[in-house]
Protein backbone atom coordinates (compact mmCIF):
# COMPACT_ATOMS: atom_id res chain seq x y z
CA UNK A 1 0.00 0.00 0.00
CA UNK A 2 1.47 3.33 -1.04
CA UNK A 3 1.36 6.16 1.54
CA UNK A 4 0.48 9.54 0.22
CA UNK A 5 2.37 12.52 1.62
CA UNK A 6 0.28 14.65 4.00
CA UNK A 7 -1.70 17.37 2.35
CA UNK A 8 -0.84 21.04 2.72
CA UNK A 9 -3.93 21.59 4.92
CA UNK A 10 -2.89 18.72 7.22
CA UNK A 11 0.63 20.13 7.60
CA UNK A 12 -0.77 23.61 8.45
CA UNK A 13 -3.03 22.17 11.16
CA UNK A 14 -0.06 20.33 12.73
CA UNK A 15 1.94 23.58 12.79
CA UNK A 16 -0.95 25.40 14.48
CA UNK A 17 -1.33 22.69 17.14
CA UNK A 18 2.43 22.59 17.84
CA UNK A 19 2.58 26.40 18.03
CA UNK A 20 -0.38 26.51 20.44
CA UNK A 21 1.19 23.91 22.72
CA UNK A 22 4.50 25.80 22.73
CA UNK A 23 2.71 29.06 23.59
CA UNK A 24 0.81 27.43 26.48
CA UNK A 25 4.02 25.94 27.85
CA UNK A 26 5.75 29.33 27.66
CA UNK A 27 2.88 31.05 29.47
CA UNK A 28 2.84 28.39 32.15
CA UNK A 29 6.59 28.86 32.66
CA UNK A 30 6.07 32.60 33.17
CA UNK A 31 3.41 32.04 35.78
CA UNK A 32 0.65 33.64 33.67
CA UNK A 33 -2.76 32.00 34.23
CA UNK A 34 -4.13 30.33 31.11
CA UNK A 35 -7.79 30.13 32.16
CA UNK A 36 -8.69 33.40 30.43
CA UNK A 37 -10.11 34.94 33.63
CA UNK A 38 -9.11 38.57 34.31
CA UNK A 39 -7.11 39.00 37.53
CA UNK A 40 -5.83 42.13 39.35
CA UNK A 41 -2.10 42.75 39.14
CA UNK A 42 -0.20 42.15 42.37
CA UNK A 43 1.08 45.21 44.19
CA UNK A 44 4.84 44.97 43.89
CA UNK A 45 5.79 48.47 44.99
CA UNK A 46 9.41 48.63 46.05
CA UNK A 47 10.26 48.94 49.72
CA UNK A 48 13.91 49.68 49.07
CA UNK A 49 14.85 53.21 50.14
CA UNK A 50 17.71 55.09 48.51
CA UNK A 51 20.92 55.13 50.52
CA UNK A 52 21.04 57.87 53.15
CA UNK A 53 24.18 59.33 51.62
CA UNK A 54 22.62 59.76 48.18
CA UNK A 55 22.67 63.44 47.15
CA UNK A 56 19.33 65.05 47.87
CA UNK A 57 18.02 67.83 45.68
CA UNK A 58 14.43 68.82 46.41
CA UNK A 59 12.41 71.67 47.86
CA UNK A 60 12.70 70.02 51.29
CA UNK A 61 16.49 69.61 51.31
CA UNK A 62 19.11 71.91 52.74
CA UNK A 63 22.84 72.58 52.58
CA UNK A 64 24.75 71.80 55.77
CA UNK A 65 28.25 73.00 56.60
CA UNK A 66 30.42 70.25 58.04
CA UNK A 67 34.18 70.19 58.51
CA UNK A 68 37.24 68.24 57.48
CA UNK A 69 40.00 67.32 59.91
CA UNK A 70 41.98 70.41 58.88
CA UNK A 71 39.05 72.62 60.06
CA UNK A 72 38.11 73.57 56.50
CA UNK A 73 34.38 73.63 55.93
CA UNK A 74 32.62 71.51 53.32
CA UNK A 75 28.99 71.38 52.27
CA UNK A 76 26.62 68.45 51.97
CA UNK A 77 22.94 68.12 51.17
CA UNK A 78 20.39 66.71 53.58
CA UNK A 79 16.69 65.97 53.18
CA UNK A 80 14.23 67.33 55.74
CA UNK A 81 10.95 65.97 57.00
CA UNK A 82 9.01 69.01 55.87
CA UNK A 83 9.78 72.49 54.60
CA UNK A 84 12.96 74.17 55.85
CA UNK A 85 12.39 76.10 59.07
CA UNK A 86 14.97 77.52 61.49
CA UNK A 87 14.47 74.65 63.93
CA UNK A 88 14.55 71.88 61.28
CA UNK A 89 17.64 73.30 59.61
CA UNK A 90 19.50 73.63 62.91
CA UNK A 91 18.44 70.16 64.09
CA UNK A 92 19.78 68.66 60.85
CA UNK A 93 23.13 70.35 61.41
CA UNK A 94 23.34 69.35 65.08
CA UNK A 95 22.75 65.70 64.09
CA UNK A 96 26.23 65.77 62.53
CA UNK A 97 27.59 63.88 59.52
CA UNK A 98 26.11 60.61 58.31
CA UNK A 99 28.12 57.42 58.85
CA UNK A 100 28.88 57.31 55.11
CA UNK A 101 30.13 60.90 55.17
CA UNK A 102 32.44 60.08 58.08
CA UNK A 103 33.92 56.97 56.53
CA UNK A 104 33.94 57.87 52.82
CA UNK A 105 34.63 61.62 52.91
CA UNK A 106 36.16 62.04 56.38
CA UNK A 107 33.62 64.71 57.34
CA UNK A 108 33.37 65.76 60.98
CA UNK A 109 31.64 68.45 63.01
CA UNK A 110 33.19 70.78 65.56
CA UNK A 111 29.83 71.15 67.32
CA UNK A 112 29.94 69.27 70.65
CA UNK A 113 28.14 65.91 70.66
CA UNK A 114 24.74 66.10 72.31
CA UNK A 115 24.24 69.81 71.69
CA UNK A 116 20.59 70.79 71.38
CA UNK A 117 19.07 74.14 70.50
CA UNK A 118 15.87 76.13 70.49
CA UNK A 119 15.34 79.05 68.16
CA UNK A 120 13.44 82.33 68.22
CA UNK A 121 13.01 84.56 65.18
CA UNK A 122 12.82 88.33 65.60
CA UNK A 123 12.62 89.92 62.17
CA UNK A 124 15.86 89.03 60.41
CA UNK A 125 17.52 87.99 63.69
CA UNK A 126 17.72 84.33 64.70
CA UNK A 127 18.32 83.83 68.43
CA UNK A 128 19.71 80.36 69.13
CA UNK A 129 19.57 79.04 72.70
CA UNK A 130 22.15 76.28 72.90
CA UNK A 131 22.23 73.56 75.55
CA UNK A 132 25.06 73.49 78.08
CA UNK A 133 27.23 71.29 75.78
CA UNK A 134 27.91 74.41 73.71
CA UNK A 135 29.96 75.83 76.58
CA UNK A 136 32.50 73.01 76.20
CA UNK A 137 33.78 74.54 72.94
CA UNK A 138 37.50 75.30 73.08
CA UNK A 139 39.68 74.51 70.06
CA UNK A 140 37.69 74.85 66.89
CA UNK A 141 35.09 77.11 68.50
CA UNK A 142 35.20 79.60 65.63
CA UNK A 143 34.66 76.77 63.13
CA UNK A 144 31.63 75.53 65.08
CA UNK A 145 30.10 79.02 65.07
CA UNK A 146 30.83 79.26 61.35
CA UNK A 147 29.05 75.94 60.73
CA UNK A 148 25.91 77.24 62.43
CA UNK A 149 25.86 80.76 60.98
CA UNK A 150 26.65 79.70 57.41
CA UNK A 151 24.09 76.87 57.50
CA UNK A 152 21.15 78.91 58.79
CA UNK A 153 21.81 81.99 56.65
CA UNK A 154 22.26 79.94 53.48
CA UNK A 155 19.03 77.99 53.86
CA UNK A 156 16.84 80.70 55.41
CA UNK A 157 16.97 83.82 53.19
CA UNK A 158 15.02 85.93 55.71
CA UNK A 159 17.68 85.35 58.40
CA UNK A 160 20.56 87.82 58.15
CA UNK A 161 21.79 88.02 61.76
CA UNK A 162 22.41 85.37 64.43
CA UNK A 163 22.79 85.65 68.19
CA UNK A 164 23.76 82.84 70.56
CA UNK A 165 22.56 82.15 74.09
CA UNK A 166 23.14 79.52 76.73
CA UNK A 167 20.12 79.77 78.98
CA UNK A 168 19.34 83.49 79.05
CA UNK A 169 22.98 84.56 78.83
CA UNK A 170 24.26 86.07 75.61
CA UNK A 171 27.32 84.22 74.31
CA UNK A 172 29.67 86.39 72.20
CA UNK A 173 30.54 84.65 68.95
CA UNK A 174 34.23 84.34 67.99
CA UNK A 175 34.98 85.36 64.41
CA UNK A 176 38.16 85.25 62.29
CA UNK A 177 38.44 89.02 61.86
CA UNK A 178 35.68 90.84 63.78
CA UNK A 179 36.40 89.98 67.40
CA UNK A 180 33.57 88.44 69.46
CA UNK A 181 30.37 90.39 68.78
CA UNK A 182 27.00 89.51 70.35
CA UNK A 183 25.37 89.42 66.90
CA UNK A 184 27.05 87.98 63.80
CA UNK A 185 26.27 87.75 60.12
CA UNK A 186 27.23 85.50 57.25
CA UNK A 187 29.91 87.99 56.24
CA UNK A 188 31.69 87.46 59.56
CA UNK A 189 32.44 83.86 58.49
CA UNK A 190 33.00 84.42 54.77
CA UNK A 191 36.60 83.20 55.20
CA UNK A 192 35.26 79.71 55.95
CA UNK A 193 33.13 79.47 52.82
CA UNK A 194 34.37 76.55 50.67
CA UNK A 195 35.92 77.72 47.41
CA UNK A 196 33.37 77.94 44.62
CA UNK A 197 30.47 77.28 46.98
CA UNK A 198 29.48 80.77 48.05
Buried (B, 14 or more C-beta within 10 A) or exposed (E): EEEEEEEEEEEEEEEEEEEEEEEEEEEEEEEEEEEEEEEEEEEEEEEEEEEEBEEBEEEEBBBBBBBEEEBEBBBBBBBBEEEBBBBBBBBBBBEBBBEEBBEEBBBBBBBBEEBEBEBEBEEBEBBBBBBEBBBEBEEBBBBBBBBBBBBBBBBBEEBBBBBBBBEEEEBBBBBEEEEEBEBBBBEBBBEBBEEEEE
